[in-house]
Amino acid sequence: MTLKDIRDLLHAQVLCGEEFLDREAKSACASDFMSDALAYVKDQAVLLTGMVNPQVVRTAEMLDMQCIVFVRGKQPGEDILALARERDIVVMCCDIRMFIACGLLYSHGLAGE
């Protein structure tokens, strides 16, 4: 599944990294606790979260993630988007709740860990 497919499935808005939407994503994780993501996540391409602060980008970078999807209508600030641009991380946002977003992605073939 490409990041473009994820955008389309979640009816998400791409806030930065549009040029990277052809990247392939084979797995995803969801968490509002970046400490959990750091402790338990391995080989995930996409992070779904409702937490809106710069630590999300730093966590995604440490885990070599390609994309962050902010769920529940959360809108990251320019500081978060600037960090993501520097690190070539795609940032999207959608109005869908995290549980539903995960279910949609999973039902269309995106695996968890």
N, C-alpha and C positions, 0 to 999 in steps of 0.2 A: 504494500500500500504506500502511495506517495503522500507527502505532506499536503499536496493539492487535494487528494482524495479525502484526507482528514478534514481539511477546510470545508469541502463540499458536504460531507456527512454531518458535520456539526453546525453548518451554516455560520461558520466563523468569519470574523473579519481579520485580515492579516494586517498587523500594525507595523511590522518590520520584517525584512528578510524575504520579501516576495520573490526575489531572484533565486531562492533556494527551494522553491516548492516542488521541484522535481526530485528531491532527495527521497530515498526509500526509508520507510519506517517499518520495522518488523515487530516492535514491541512498545509498550507504554506502561506507565505507572501513574497513580494518582495519590496525592497527599497534600495536606495543608501543613504538615510538619516536616520541615526540611531535614531535621535530625533523623526522622524515620527514613526519608529518602536516602540519606547518606549511609545509614546503617544497613538497609535491606535491599536497595536497588542495585542491580547489575545488568549491564547490557540493555538498557532501555533507551529508546530514541526520542520518546515524547513524554513530557511531564505535564500532567493536568493538575491544576491547583486553583484555589481561591485565595491564596495568600499573595498579597500584593506588596512586595518590598524587594529591594535589591538582592537580598540573600537568595531569592529564587533563581536569579540569573547566575549567581556565583555557584550555587548548588548544581544547576544544570551544566555549567562549565566543568566542574570537578568530575561529573559523571559522564562527560562527553555526550550530552544530549543535544539533539539537533533542533528541538522545538519545545516551546512552552505554550500551553493553552490555558488561558485564564478562563475559568468557568463562572457560572452564576452572575454573569454580567459585570464582573470585576474589570476595571480599566487601569492598567499600569500607568504610572507617571512617566514623564520624559526621562527621568534619571534611570529608570529600569530599561526603557527602550534604548537609551544611549549605550548602556552596558551590553545589552543584547546585540546591538549593531557592531560594537567593537569585537565581539566574539563570534560573529556570523551565526547567531542563534535566531531562528524564526520565532516570532511572537504572534500569537493569535488570541482573540477573545471571543467568547460566545455566551449566549444567555442561558444555555442549558445547565441544569444541575449536574454536579460531578458524577453521580450514580448513573444518570441517564447517558451522559457523554461516554462514560466507560462502557456501558452496555452496548451502545451503538457501535463503538469501535471494535469491541470484542465480537459482536455478532457479524461484523463484516470482515473478520479474519485477522485483526490485530491482536497479538498475543500479549499476555502478561508475563511475569517471570516464571 
